């Protein structure tokens, strides 16, 4: 086990680190503590996630003092922010009393990963002032912290949270975050208003101020019933992007190049819809457009503004694109998430991942959920003629981020 974490290619080491957290047998606490000395921030973060998962299932055996000290050591200043954030999460099932001082120190800071992890911990530990902490996070200067707070508010039952969300809706400058607030308000209340702060405020005044809200339940795998219906690919051009910092990923593998009896490929039918989608962008939108096969093929490597010139350039780029091959969905999604200002990703595919180092959906979904804990983003999956099993997997991921599952057919 230790050898698997220190030898071989990086992906193999990460695979070993992740595999430990899915075990069903108890793991020795001292042994786990020793493994946390492994080199590499990515390996340590995944190991801490494994410790967290084992701890939450009661599968850490023996005296845990050394393990707790090792985990605490990884929260200290100077470590990678993602490692520090993961260490706090691993501490929660091991020694929750040791976590609270870190929450207080981190939650008002400027490091996104630490703020997100601290807020998650505050909500889980049900701190007496957690509603106040949630309200402060909803007004944080970092959009990622605000988005994480909006997502966590979905699990709240205090009526005070509704007022906080409506206040956020009035002030929030980012379109994606306003959309996320609306989804959260709908889940908590069952009401169907859109981005209308006055309407929400008036409706909430009519609700009983006494008692707690009912525990929210999932509405659909899309995060919002409005987007769960099945339509045709022609609906793509009319789709509301719900973001002004957007990445659009389009799978160019497989059947997109198959031609019908008239000699037209699915790509031919997709071209006018992408043209229409891009034409609908407001000038303040900044976007990535990324067709992908075994590697991403971005229109530009950085976000570009939706000026008329850039829109025309992007449309010509997409219409001329002829790359094909296996589809590395994870690689394309990583490019989008590595772009700091992207807050929403729209991913269109008609099949399962067929290329790259990561292609197993059952393994990829929890890995991406962990990655998004401290780097939030809304993920929309636009699935074209996809099997139900694929819809369930990507729908689970979309819902967990507050994103949409949109089912289309050719």
C-alpha positions as CSV (number, residue, x, y, z in Angstrom):
1,X,0.0,0.0,0.0
2,X,2.7,2.5,1.0
3,X,4.7,1.5,-2.1
4,X,1.7,2.2,-4.3
5,X,1.7,5.8,-3.0
6,X,5.4,6.5,-3.6
7,X,6.2,4.8,-6.9
8,X,4.8,4.7,-10.4
9,X,3.1,7.5,-12.5
10,X,1.1,10.2,-10.7
11,X,-2.3,8.8,-11.7
12,X,-1.4,5.5,-10.2
13,X,-0.4,7.1,-6.9
14,X,-3.6,9.1,-6.9
15,X,-5.6,6.0,-7.6
16,X,-4.1,4.2,-4.6
17,X,-4.8,7.2,-2.4
18,X,-8.4,7.3,-3.5
19,X,-9.0,3.6,-3.4
20,X,-8.2,3.5,0.3
21,X,-11.2,5.6,1.1
22,X,-13.5,3.1,-0.5
23,X,-12.4,0.2,1.6
24,X,-14.8,-1.8,3.7
25,X,-12.4,-3.1,6.3
26,X,-11.1,-1.1,9.2
27,X,-7.8,0.7,8.7
28,X,-5.1,1.1,11.3
29,X,-4.9,4.7,12.6
30,X,-1.2,4.7,13.0
31,X,-0.6,3.4,9.5
32,X,-2.8,6.0,8.0
33,X,-0.9,8.7,9.9
34,X,2.3,7.5,8.5
35,X,1.0,7.5,5.0
36,X,0.1,11.2,5.3
37,X,3.8,12.0,5.0
38,X,3.7,11.2,1.3
39,X,5.1,13.8,-1.0
40,X,2.9,15.7,-3.4
41,X,0.0,18.0,-2.6
42,X,-2.4,16.1,-4.9
43,X,-1.6,12.8,-3.2
44,X,-2.0,14.3,0.3
45,X,-5.3,15.9,-0.6
46,X,-6.7,12.6,-1.9
47,X,-5.3,10.7,1.1
48,X,-7.0,13.2,3.5
49,X,-10.3,12.6,1.6
50,X,-9.8,8.9,2.1
51,X,-9.2,9.4,5.9
52,X,-12.3,11.6,6.0
53,X,-14.5,8.9,4.3
54,X,-13.1,6.1,6.5
55,X,-13.7,8.2,9.6
56,X,-17.2,9.0,8.7
57,X,-17.9,5.3,8.2
58,X,-16.2,4.3,11.5
59,X,-13.5,2.4,9.7
60,X,-10.4,3.7,11.5
61,X,-9.2,1.3,14.2
62,X,-6.8,1.8,17.1
63,X,-5.6,4.8,19.0
64,X,-6.1,7.9,16.8
65,X,-3.9,10.5,18.6
66,X,-1.0,10.4,16.2
67,X,-3.4,10.5,13.2
68,X,-5.1,13.5,14.5
69,X,-1.8,15.3,15.1
70,X,-0.7,14.5,11.5
71,X,-4.0,15.8,10.1
72,X,-3.7,19.0,12.2
73,X,-0.2,19.5,11.0
74,X,-1.5,19.5,7.4
75,X,-3.8,22.4,8.3
76,X,-0.9,24.8,9.1
77,X,0.1,27.9,7.2
78,X,2.4,27.3,4.3
79,X,0.7,24.1,3.1
80,X,-1.1,23.9,-0.2
81,X,-4.6,25.6,0.4
82,X,-6.4,22.5,-1.0
83,X,-4.5,20.2,1.3
84,X,-5.3,22.5,4.3
85,X,-9.0,22.6,3.4
86,X,-9.1,18.8,3.0
87,X,-7.3,18.4,6.3
88,X,-10.1,20.3,8.1
89,X,-12.7,18.0,6.6
90,X,-10.7,14.9,7.6
91,X,-10.5,16.3,11.2
92,X,-14.3,16.6,11.6
93,X,-15.1,12.8,12.1
94,X,-11.8,12.3,14.1
95,X,-11.7,15.2,16.5
96,X,-14.5,17.8,15.9
97,X,-13.5,19.8,19.0
98,X,-10.1,20.4,17.5
99,X,-11.7,21.8,14.3
100,X,-13.6,24.8,15.7
101,X,-10.6,27.1,16.3
102,X,-9.7,26.6,12.6
103,X,-13.2,27.4,11.5
104,X,-13.0,30.7,13.4
105,X,-9.6,31.6,12.0
106,X,-10.4,30.7,8.4
107,X,-14.0,31.6,7.7
108,X,-13.5,35.4,7.3
109,X,-10.2,35.1,5.4
110,X,-9.4,35.6,1.7
111,X,-8.3,32.1,0.7
112,X,-11.2,30.5,-1.1
113,X,-10.4,26.9,-0.3
114,X,-10.0,27.6,3.4
115,X,-13.2,29.8,3.6
116,X,-15.2,27.1,1.8
117,X,-13.9,24.3,4.0
118,X,-14.5,26.3,7.2
119,X,-18.1,27.2,6.2
120,X,-18.8,23.5,5.4
121,X,-17.4,22.6,8.9
122,X,-19.4,25.3,10.7
123,X,-22.6,24.0,9.1
124,X,-21.9,20.4,9.8
125,X,-21.0,21.0,13.5
126,X,-24.2,23.1,13.8
127,X,-22.4,26.0,15.5
128,X,-24.7,28.3,17.4
129,X,-23.9,31.2,15.2
130,X,-23.8,29.2,11.9
131,X,-26.7,31.3,10.4
132,X,-24.6,34.5,11.0
133,X,-21.6,32.8,9.5
134,X,-23.6,31.7,6.5
135,X,-24.9,35.3,6.0
136,X,-21.3,36.6,6.2
137,X,-20.2,34.1,3.5
138,X,-23.1,35.1,1.3
139,X,-21.6,38.6,1.2
140,X,-18.0,37.5,0.9
141,X,-15.8,39.3,-1.6
142,X,-14.9,36.0,-3.4
143,X,-17.6,34.7,-5.7
144,X,-16.6,31.1,-5.1
145,X,-17.2,31.5,-1.3
146,X,-20.6,33.1,-2.1
147,X,-21.5,30.2,-4.4
148,X,-20.5,27.7,-1.8
149,X,-22.7,29.5,0.8
150,X,-25.6,29.4,-1.7
151,X,-25.2,25.7,-2.1
152,X,-25.0,25.0,1.6
153,X,-28.1,27.1,2.2
154,X,-30.1,24.4,0.3
155,X,-29.9,22.2,3.4
156,X,-31.0,24.9,5.9
157,X,-34.4,25.0,7.6
158,X,-34.2,28.4,9.3
159,X,-36.6,30.9,7.8
160,X,-33.9,33.6,8.4
161,X,-31.9,32.0,5.6
162,X,-34.7,32.9,3.1
163,X,-34.2,36.6,3.9
164,X,-30.5,36.3,3.5
165,X,-30.9,34.7,0.1
166,X,-33.3,37.3,-1.1
167,X,-30.9,40.0,0.0
168,X,-28.1,38.2,-1.9
169,X,-30.4,38.1,-5.0
170,X,-30.7,41.9,-4.9
171,X,-27.0,42.5,-4.7
172,X,-25.3,39.7,-6.5
173,X,-23.5,40.9,-9.7
174,X,-22.9,37.4,-11.2
175,X,-25.6,35.9,-13.3
176,X,-24.6,32.3,-12.4
177,X,-24.9,33.0,-8.7
178,X,-28.2,34.8,-9.1
179,X,-29.5,31.7,-10.9
180,X,-28.2,29.5,-8.0
181,X,-30.0,31.6,-5.5
182,X,-33.2,31.2,-7.4
183,X,-32.8,27.4,-7.5
184,X,-32.1,27.4,-3.7
185,X,-35.1,29.5,-2.9
186,X,-37.3,27.3,-5.0
187,X,-36.1,24.2,-3.3
188,X,-36.6,25.7,0.2
189,X,-40.1,27.1,-0.5
190,X,-41.7,25.2,-3.4
191,X,-42.4,28.6,-5.0
192,X,-41.6,29.2,-8.7
193,X,-40.6,32.8,-9.0
194,X,-37.6,33.7,-11.2
195,X,-34.9,36.3,-10.7
196,X,-37.4,38.7,-9.1
197,X,-36.3,39.9,-5.7
198,X,-39.5,42.0,-5.1
199,X,-41.7,39.0,-5.9
200,X,-39.7,36.8,-3.6
201,X,-39.8,39.3,-0.8
202,X,-43.5,39.8,-1.0
203,X,-44.1,36.0,-1.1
204,X,-41.9,35.4,1.9
205,X,-43.8,38.0,3.9
206,X,-46.9,35.9,3.5
207,X,-45.2,32.8,4.9
208,X,-45.6,31.9,8.5
209,X,-42.7,33.4,10.5
210,X,-43.0,30.7,13.2
211,X,-41.1,27.4,13.2
212,X,-38.6,25.9,10.7
213,X,-39.0,25.2,7.1
214,X,-39.5,21.6,6.1
215,X,-36.3,19.7,5.3
216,X,-35.8,20.3,1.6
217,X,-35.9,17.4,-0.8
218,X,-34.3,17.0,-4.2
219,X,-36.6,18.2,-7.0
220,X,-34.9,16.4,-9.9
221,X,-31.6,15.4,-11.1
222,X,-31.3,18.7,-12.9
223,X,-31.4,20.8,-9.8
224,X,-34.6,22.5,-11.2
225,X,-37.6,20.8,-12.8
226,X,-37.8,23.4,-15.6
227,X,-34.7,21.9,-17.2
228,X,-35.5,18.2,-16.8
229,X,-37.8,17.8,-19.8
230,X,-36.6,16.2,-22.9
231,X,-36.3,18.3,-26.1
232,X,-34.5,18.3,-29.4
233,X,-31.0,19.6,-30.2
234,X,-32.7,22.7,-31.7
235,X,-33.4,23.8,-28.2
236,X,-29.6,24.4,-27.6
237,X,-29.6,27.7,-29.5
238,X,-32.3,29.0,-27.2
239,X,-30.7,27.9,-24.0
240,X,-30.2,30.5,-21.3
241,X,-26.5,30.3,-20.3
242,X,-27.3,31.6,-16.8
243,X,-23.7,32.9,-16.5
244,X,-21.5,35.7,-17.6
245,X,-18.3,33.7,-16.9
246,X,-19.0,30.6,-18.9
247,X,-17.2,27.6,-20.4
248,X,-18.9,25.6,-23.2
249,X,-17.5,22.1,-23.8
250,X,-18.7,20.1,-26.8
251,X,-17.8,16.4,-27.4
252,X,-16.5,15.9,-30.9
253,X,-16.0,12.2,-30.5
254,X,-18.1,9.3,-31.8
255,X,-21.3,9.7,-33.6
256,X,-21.2,13.5,-34.1
257,X,-19.6,12.7,-37.4
258,X,-22.1,10.0,-38.5
259,X,-24.0,11.0,-41.6
260,X,-27.7,10.4,-42.2
261,X,-29.3,9.4,-45.5
262,X,-29.1,12.9,-46.8
263,X,-25.4,13.1,-46.1
264,X,-25.6,15.4,-43.2
265,X,-23.7,14.8,-39.9
266,X,-24.9,15.7,-36.4
267,X,-22.2,18.3,-36.5
268,X,-23.9,19.9,-39.5
269,X,-27.1,20.2,-37.4
270,X,-25.3,21.4,-34.4
271,X,-23.5,24.3,-36.2
272,X,-26.5,26.6,-36.4
273,X,-27.5,26.0,-32.8
274,X,-24.1,26.9,-31.5
275,X,-24.2,30.0,-33.7
276,X,-27.5,31.0,-32.3
277,X,-26.4,30.3,-28.7
278,X,-23.3,32.5,-29.1
279,X,-25.3,35.2,-30.8
280,X,-27.5,35.5,-27.8
281,X,-24.7,36.4,-25.4
282,X,-24.9,39.8,-23.8
283,X,-21.7,42.0,-24.3
284,X,-20.6,41.6,-20.7
285,X,-20.4,37.8,-21.0
286,X,-16.9,36.3,-21.1
287,X,-16.7,32.7,-22.4
288,X,-14.6,29.7,-23.3
289,X,-15.6,27.6,-26.3
290,X,-13.9,24.2,-26.3
291,X,-14.6,21.3,-28.7
292,X,-12.8,18.3,-27.3
293,X,-11.6,14.9,-28.5
294,X,-8.7,13.1,-26.8
295,X,-7.6,16.6,-25.9
296,X,-9.3,20.0,-25.6
297,X,-9.3,22.3,-28.7
298,X,-10.2,25.7,-27.2
299,X,-11.2,28.6,-29.4
300,X,-9.0,30.7,-27.0
301,X,-7.1,29.5,-23.9
302,X,-8.5,32.3,-21.8
303,X,-12.0,33.8,-21.3
304,X,-12.8,36.2,-24.1
305,X,-15.5,39.0,-24.1
306,X,-18.6,38.5,-26.1
307,X,-17.9,41.4,-28.5
308,X,-19.4,41.1,-32.0
309,X,-16.0,40.5,-33.4
310,X,-15.2,37.7,-30.9
311,X,-18.6,36.1,-31.4
312,X,-18.1,36.0,-35.2
313,X,-14.6,34.6,-34.7
314,X,-15.9,31.9,-32.4
315,X,-18.8,31.0,-34.8
316,X,-16.3,30.6,-37.7
317,X,-14.0,28.6,-35.5
318,X,-16.7,26.2,-34.5
319,X,-18.2,25.8,-38.0
320,X,-14.7,25.0,-39.4
321,X,-13.8,22.6,-36.6
322,X,-13.2,19.1,-38.0
323,X,-11.2,17.3,-35.2
324,X,-12.3,13.8,-34.2
325,X,-11.2,11.0,-32.0
326,X,-11.9,9.6,-28.6
327,X,-13.5,12.0,-26.0
328,X,-11.6,13.0,-22.9
329,X,-14.4,14.6,-20.9
330,X,-12.3,14.9,-17.8
331,X,-9.5,16.7,-19.5
332,X,-11.9,19.2,-21.1
333,X,-13.6,19.8,-17.8
334,X,-10.3,20.3,-16.0
335,X,-9.3,23.0,-18.5
336,X,-12.6,24.8,-17.7
337,X,-12.1,24.4,-13.9
338,X,-8.5,25.5,-14.1
339,X,-9.7,28.8,-15.6
340,X,-10.1,30.8,-12.3
341,X,-13.1,33.0,-13.2
342,X,-15.3,30.3,-14.8
343,X,-18.4,29.8,-12.6
344,X,-20.5,27.7,-14.9
345,X,-19.7,24.9,-17.3
346,X,-22.1,23.7,-20.0
347,X,-21.0,20.3,-21.3
348,X,-22.6,18.7,-24.4
349,X,-22.0,15.1,-25.1
350,X,-23.9,12.2,-26.8
351,X,-22.0,9.4,-25.0
352,X,-19.9,8.2,-22.2
353,X,-16.2,9.4,-21.9
354,X,-14.2,7.3,-24.4
355,X,-10.6,8.7,-23.9
356,X,-8.2,10.1,-21.4
357,X,-6.8,8.8,-18.2
358,X,-10.2,9.1,-16.4
359,X,-13.2,7.6,-18.1
360,X,-15.1,5.6,-15.5
361,X,-18.2,7.7,-14.5
362,X,-18.7,5.9,-11.2
363,X,-15.2,6.9,-10.1
364,X,-15.2,10.3,-11.8
365,X,-18.4,11.7,-10.2
366,X,-17.3,11.5,-6.6
367,X,-13.8,12.7,-7.5
368,X,-15.2,15.8,-9.2
369,X,-17.6,16.4,-6.3
370,X,-14.5,16.4,-4.0
371,X,-12.7,18.7,-6.3
372,X,-15.6,21.2,-6.4
373,X,-15.9,21.4,-2.7
374,X,-13.3,24.1,-2.5
375,X,-13.5,25.4,-6.1
376,X,-17.2,25.7,-6.7
377,X,-18.8,25.8,-10.1
378,X,-22.2,25.0,-11.5
379,X,-22.1,22.1,-14.0
380,X,-24.7,21.7,-16.7
381,X,-24.8,18.4,-18.6
382,X,-26.5,18.6,-22.0
383,X,-27.0,15.0,-22.9
384,X,-28.0,14.1,-26.5
385,X,-29.6,10.7,-27.0
386,X,-27.8,9.4,-23.9
387,X,-28.7,6.2,-22.1
388,X,-30.5,6.4,-18.7
389,X,-27.5,5.1,-16.8
390,X,-25.4,7.9,-18.2
391,X,-28.1,10.4,-17.3
392,X,-28.2,9.2,-13.7
393,X,-24.5,9.5,-13.2
394,X,-24.1,13.0,-14.7
395,X,-27.5,14.1,-13.2
396,X,-26.1,13.3,-9.7
397,X,-23.1,15.5,-10.4
398,X,-25.2,18.3,-11.9
399,X,-27.6,18.3,-8.9
400,X,-24.8,18.3,-6.4
401,X,-23.4,21.5,-7.9
402,X,-26.8,23.2,-8.4
403,X,-26.5,22.8,-12.1
404,X,-28.8,21.4,-14.8
405,X,-29.3,18.1,-16.5
406,X,-30.8,18.9,-20.0
407,X,-31.9,16.0,-22.1
408,X,-32.0,16.5,-25.9
409,X,-32.3,14.3,-28.9
410,X,-31.2,14.7,-32.5
